Amino acid sequence: PDVDAQLGDAGISSVDAVAFFKEVNEAFNLSLQAEDCLQFKTLGTLAAYIDDNAG
């Protein structure tokens, strides 16, 4: 995937976002909420956050 693509262009529904962040939280020991996706403009910014904060 294009890590610089805008997440908003991916067409992710709120239900998908909740499920996605649940998986991310479990995999990387984080506590992100679905509404947190608004702070990540691209997949790359989300990946950088995970890399910096994974426990």
CNS distance restraints for C-alpha pairs under 8 A (distance, minus, plus):
assign (resid   2 and name CA) (resid  43 and name CA) 7.69 0.50 0.50
assign (resid   3 and name CA) (resid  42 and name CA) 6.34 0.50 0.50
assign (resid   3 and name CA) (resid  43 and name CA) 4.81 0.50 0.50
assign (resid   3 and name CA) (resid  44 and name CA) 4.57 0.50 0.50
assign (resid   4 and name CA) (resid  42 and name CA) 5.48 0.50 0.50
assign (resid   4 and name CA) (resid  43 and name CA) 6.43 0.50 0.50
assign (resid   4 and name CA) (resid  44 and name CA) 5.90 0.50 0.50
assign (resid   5 and name CA) (resid   9 and name CA) 7.46 0.50 0.50
assign (resid   5 and name CA) (resid  42 and name CA) 5.59 0.50 0.50
assign (resid   5 and name CA) (resid  43 and name CA) 6.83 0.50 0.50
assign (resid   6 and name CA) (resid  10 and name CA) 7.13 0.50 0.50
assign (resid   6 and name CA) (resid  41 and name CA) 5.64 0.50 0.50
assign (resid   6 and name CA) (resid  42 and name CA) 4.70 0.50 0.50
assign (resid   6 and name CA) (resid  43 and name CA) 7.30 0.50 0.50
assign (resid   7 and name CA) (resid  11 and name CA) 7.83 0.50 0.50
assign (resid   7 and name CA) (resid  12 and name CA) 7.88 0.50 0.50
assign (resid   7 and name CA) (resid  40 and name CA) 7.52 0.50 0.50
assign (resid   7 and name CA) (resid  41 and name CA) 5.80 0.50 0.50
assign (resid   7 and name CA) (resid  42 and name CA) 5.05 0.50 0.50
assign (resid   7 and name CA) (resid  43 and name CA) 6.35 0.50 0.50
assign (resid   8 and name CA) (resid  12 and name CA) 7.26 0.50 0.50
assign (resid   8 and name CA) (resid  41 and name CA) 7.42 0.50 0.50
assign (resid  12 and name CA) (resid  16 and name CA) 5.90 0.50 0.50
assign (resid  12 and name CA) (resid  17 and name CA) 6.42 0.50 0.50
assign (resid  13 and name CA) (resid  17 and name CA) 6.18 0.50 0.50
assign (resid  14 and name CA) (resid  18 and name CA) 6.23 0.50 0.50
assign (resid  14 and name CA) (resid  34 and name CA) 7.31 0.50 0.50
assign (resid  15 and name CA) (resid  19 and name CA) 6.38 0.50 0.50
assign (resid  16 and name CA) (resid  20 and name CA) 5.94 0.50 0.50
assign (resid  17 and name CA) (resid  21 and name CA) 6.03 0.50 0.50
assign (resid  17 and name CA) (resid  34 and name CA) 5.46 0.50 0.50
assign (resid  17 and name CA) (resid  37 and name CA) 7.65 0.50 0.50
assign (resid  18 and name CA) (resid  22 and name CA) 6.12 0.50 0.50
assign (resid  18 and name CA) (resid  33 and name CA) 7.24 0.50 0.50
assign (resid  18 and name CA) (resid  34 and name CA) 5.01 0.50 0.50
assign (resid  19 and name CA) (resid  23 and name CA) 6.39 0.50 0.50
assign (resid  20 and name CA) (resid  24 and name CA) 6.26 0.50 0.50
assign (resid  21 and name CA) (resid  25 and name CA) 5.87 0.50 0.50
assign (resid  21 and name CA) (resid  32 and name CA) 6.31 0.50 0.50
assign (resid  21 and name CA) (resid  33 and name CA) 6.53 0.50 0.50
assign (resid  21 and name CA) (resid  34 and name CA) 6.15 0.50 0.50
assign (resid  22 and name CA) (resid  26 and name CA) 6.25 0.50 0.50
assign (resid  22 and name CA) (resid  32 and name CA) 7.89 0.50 0.50
assign (resid  23 and name CA) (resid  27 and name CA) 6.03 0.50 0.50
assign (resid  24 and name CA) (resid  28 and name CA) 5.92 0.50 0.50
assign (resid  24 and name CA) (resid  29 and name CA) 7.81 0.50 0.50
assign (resid  24 and name CA) (resid  30 and name CA) 7.23 0.50 0.50
assign (resid  25 and name CA) (resid  29 and name CA) 5.19 0.50 0.50
assign (resid  25 and name CA) (resid  30 and name CA) 4.36 0.50 0.50
assign (resid  25 and name CA) (resid  31 and name CA) 5.55 0.50 0.50
assign (resid  25 and name CA) (resid  32 and name CA) 6.38 0.50 0.50
assign (resid  26 and name CA) (resid  30 and name CA) 6.93 0.50 0.50
assign (resid  28 and name CA) (resid  50 and name CA) 7.27 0.50 0.50
assign (resid  28 and name CA) (resid  54 and name CA) 5.01 0.50 0.50
assign (resid  28 and name CA) (resid  55 and name CA) 6.09 0.50 0.50
assign (resid  29 and name CA) (resid  54 and name CA) 6.06 0.50 0.50
assign (resid  29 and name CA) (resid  55 and name CA) 5.22 0.50 0.50
assign (resid  30 and name CA) (resid  53 and name CA) 7.42 0.50 0.50
assign (resid  30 and name CA) (resid  54 and name CA) 6.26 0.50 0.50
assign (resid  30 and name CA) (resid  55 and name CA) 6.88 0.50 0.50
assign (resid  32 and name CA) (resid  36 and name CA) 6.23 0.50 0.50
assign (resid  33 and name CA) (resid  37 and name CA) 7.58 0.50 0.50
assign (resid  36 and name CA) (resid  40 and name CA) 7.41 0.50 0.50
assign (resid  37 and name CA) (resid  41 and name CA) 7.82 0.50 0.50
assign (resid  40 and name CA) (resid  45 and name CA) 5.61 0.50 0.50
assign (resid  40 and name CA) (resid  46 and name CA) 5.47 0.50 0.50
assign (resid  41 and name CA) (resid  45 and name CA) 6.58 0.50 0.50
assign (resid  41 and name CA) (resid  46 and name CA) 7.81 0.50 0.50
assign (resid  42 and name CA) (resid  46 and name CA) 6.52 0.50 0.50
assign (resid  43 and name CA) (resid  47 and name CA) 6.06 0.50 0.50
assign (resid  44 and name CA) (resid  48 and name CA) 6.10 0.50 0.50
assign (resid  45 and name CA) (resid  49 and name CA) 6.21 0.50 0.50
assign (resid  46 and name CA) (resid  50 and name CA) 6.24 0.50 0.50
assign (resid  47 and name CA) (resid  51 and name CA) 6.07 0.50 0.50
assign (resid  48 and name CA) (resid  52 and name CA) 6.14 0.50 0.50
assign (resid  49 and name CA) (resid  53 and name CA) 6.00 0.50 0.50
assign (resid  50 and name CA) (resid  54 and name CA) 5.32 0.50 0.50
